[in-house]
Each structure stands twice: as C-alpha cells, then as structure tokens.
C-alpha cells in the first residue's frame, strides 16, 4: 500500500506504516525508496505512527525520531 492508495481504515494505515518503518530500520530500504534523498513513504509512515501511542512506542523502540515530542508511556500495547 502506498500513501496514494491509502485506506480509510486506521488499522490498515497503522499496519502499512509499521511495515514501512520496520523496513527502514537499521538503514534498510523499502520498494518506494528513491535513489537519492529521503523516502516519502518513510516520512508518511512516521507521521502516521506519531499520531498513536502504540506507534510512538514502536518509533521509540526502533530509534526513529518523530516530529512529536510526546512522552511514551511504558506498558502493553492495546
């Protein structure tokens, strides 16, 4: 799923975003990564995850900074 084919379901967007950030973890790439410059899919994914407590936790666990400066509460994901 690309950001242009974005689903209306929040769960679908969260799943796609989490797959994208996992693909980029440890300097990885995804199928939509350009040869040079930042990946627009990764930018979209980080923004999607930054809007959710579970997404912020995932970003924190992967060491991916987000634009959000919201504290992350430890505990199980719901």
KAZI-V973963 format. One record per helix or strand of 3 or more residues. SS is the DSSP state (H for helix, E for strand). FROM is the first residue (numbers start at 1). LEN is the number of residues. Records with the same first field share a line. If there is no record, write none. Layout:
# KAZI-V973963
SS = FROM-LEN + FROM-LEN
This chain:
# KAZI-V973963
H = 3-3 + 10-18 + 40-11 + 53-10
